[in-house]
Amino acid sequence: MPTALAIAAHPDDIEFMMAGTLMRLKDAGYDVHYWNLANGCCGTTQYDAATIARLRREEGMAAAKFLGATFHESICDDLAIFYDRPTLAKVASVVRAVDPTIVLTHAPVDYMEDHTNACRLAVTAAFARGMPNFPVDPPRPHVETKVTVYHAQPYSNQTPLREPVRPELFVDVSDLQDRKKAMLALHATQKRWLDESQGHDSYLTAMADLDAQVGQFSGKFAFAEGWRRHLHLGFCGAEDDPLRAALKAFVV
């Protein structure tokens, strides 16, 4: 069975940018995996760090169950996703254990460093999957399966310097909006936090608005998730595009 591993920064990041694509891959016969590197401990003005981390773990586990995905435990706190060797060794260990055909992760440049560093870790971990002399934590043997890395849209579909980012591949999620909203709604603690900290009028509407904007970019779909394929060198063949191949009825 082909496998897709989503590596994101915080609980609910997958829901905003990647969940519809994971639903499509699940329906296409993929084994899907759900992983947020940080535990969400700073995403609140209401709870202490330990309490919110526990609540957000429970919400993430519920979201993974809703998706039919394997849940992987977070490995660090919010604002502590650093591109360093100890963290990379942990990420690389999970990549070897899952041995994915597809890795879905953040954009290389995004509005906050946790997203950018999660992306860097995911890419290097995938690159190091076949290097037996790179020690991982916990130890696991290297793997030689080809993997293709795809980058989601940055939040707001622009860089931190307000430059627009257009995808090269669009996945139609028009008929998945209710499922995506139901999955995002499982992160109940975040409604209040995002309303307070980032001025969202509605947690669920914000996600739909982003999908609608990407849908407009596509010129075809009402709602879409967008992807850019990472350079193949060190990962897969030059023409490998398993996401497009698996979802060909739903992509442009």
N, C-alpha and C positions, 0 to 999 in steps of 0.2 A: 504494500500500500504506500503511495507517495505521501509525503509528510510536509506540512507547512507549520513553521514556527513564527509566531508574532512576538517580537521583542520591543516593548515600549517602556517608557519611563515610569508613569504613575497609573494607579487604578483609574480607569475611565478613558485613558488615552487611546486604547485599542478601540473602544466603543465609538469614539468621535471619528477616527480616521481609517479604521481597518476592519471593523466588524462585518460590514456587508460583504466584503471580499472573502473573509473567512467563512461566512455562511455559504457563499457560492462554492468555495473550495470543498467544504464539508459535503454539500449536495453532489459535488463532482467525484466523490469517493476519496477525498484526502483525509488523512489523520491530522487533526488540527491541534495546535498547542498554544497556550495563552500564558504570557509571562510579562509581568511588570517588574522592573528592576528595583524600584523604590516602593516603600511600604505606605506612602501617603500620610506620614506622621505630621506634616506641616499643613495639610489641607483642611484647616478648621480655625474658627475663632471661638469655638464652644467647648471642645474637649481637650484634655491633656494628651501628650504625644502617644503614650502607651494605649490609651483608650481609642483614639482615632485610628491608630495603626491596626488595632484588633478589628474595629468595625469595618475598615476599608478592606482588610483581608477577607472578612466574611462576605462583603459585597463582591469582591473580585472572584471569589470561589463560586458565588451564586451566578455571576455572569458567565464564567467558564462552563458551568453546568448547563445554563440556558443554551449556550452555543454548542454543547456537546464536545467540548475541548478538554484536553488535559491541562490542569492548573499547575503552574510552577511557582514556588515560593519566592518572595522578594528577597533581595540580598543586601539592601542598604536603606538608609533613611532618605527622605526628600532632601534635595540640595546637597546630597552626598554621593551622587553618581559621578565618580571621578574616573578619568581615563588613566588608570594606573595598573601595575602588574598584578597585584592581588585581586582586584576586581575583574580584570580581564581573564585571569585564570579560572575564576568562578563561572563567568559567562561562557568561556570556551568549553568548560566541562559539560555544561548543559547542552551546548550545541553538539558536542560529540555524542552525548547520550541520546538525543533526539534524532540526530543524523538527518536533517531536513533536506528535502528537495528544493523548497522555497523558504527564504527568510524574508519576512515583512518587518520593516522597522521605520523609524522616523526619517524625516528629511535630513540631509547632511548639515543644513543650516536652518535653525528654527528660532522661535522667539525667546526660548529660555535654554540655559546650558544643560539642564538635566536631559532635555530631548536630544540636543546635539551630542552629548557624551554617550547617551544610550545608543545612538546611531553608530558612533565610532567604535564602541565596544562590540556591538553586534557584527559590524563589518569585519573587524580584526579577528574576532572569535571564529567567524565563518572561514576566514582566510587561513587561520591556524589549525583548522580541523584536521588536516592531513600531515601536520608536523610532529613527528614522534618525539623530537627533542624539546618541544615546548611543554613544560609540566602544567597540568591543570589541577583544579581543586574543586571536588575530590578527584583523585587520579582516575583517568579513563584512557583507554587506547585511542590512538588516532583513527580517523575514518577517511576513506578515499572517495566517497560518493560526491558527484558533482552537485553544487548548490548554486541557485540563482538568487541574488539579493535584490529586493525591490524597496524603494523609498516612497513612503506616503507623502502626501502634501504637508507642508508646514502649516501650523495653525494660522488661520486667516488667509491662507493661500498666498502669502508673501513672506519675504525675508525680514529680518529685524531692521533692515534699511528701507523697508517698504517697497522693495522690488517685487513685481508680480512673478509667481511661479506657476507655470503651466505644465500639466502632466503630459507624458507621451502615451500612456495607456489609460483608458477609462473603463471602469467596471460599472455597469448599470445596477443601481440599487433602488430604482424607483419603486418596485413592488416589495421592497424590504424595509421601507421606512417604519412601518408599525413594529416590526421585529427589532429593528435597531433602537427605536425609542423605548421599547419594553426592556431591552437589555441595558441601555443606559440608565433607565429609571431605577434599576437595581442598586445603583450607586447613590442612595438616598441622602447620605451625609453631604454630598457635594452640591446639592441644589442651593442650600443656604450659603455655603462657602463661596461659590462662584458668583452668586448674586452680589455678595458683599465686596469681594475682592476685585472682580473684573467687570462689574456692571452689567452682567447678563440679565436681560429681562426674563428669559426662560431658558433653563438648562437644555431642555429637549428641543426647543425651537432653534437654539444656537447651532446644534448639530445639523438639523434639517437645512438651515440656511447655508451652511458650508457645503453640504451635499448638493444643494440647488445651484450654488455658484459653480461648482465643478461640473455639474450637468450642463450648465450654460457653456462652459469652456468646450465641452465635448461636441456641441452642435447637434447632438442627437438625443441624449437622455434627459429626462426631467431632473433626476437625481443621480449622482455618480460619485464614486471614490476614484481618486487619481493616483497614478503610480509612475515612477521613473526607475528604469532598470539600471542597476550598478554595472560598471564596466566588468566584462567577463574575466579579465586576466586574473588567474589564481583561483577562480571559482568554478567556471563551467566553460562550455564551448561558446564561440563567438555568436552563434545563431540561436543558442538556447533561450527559450522564452516560455517556460512551463506555465506561467500564469495565463498568458494569452492562449496557449494550447488547451489548457484545462477548461477555460471559461469562454471559449471562442464564440458561443452564442450570445454572450453578454458583454462583449468588449468591442471597443473601437480604438 
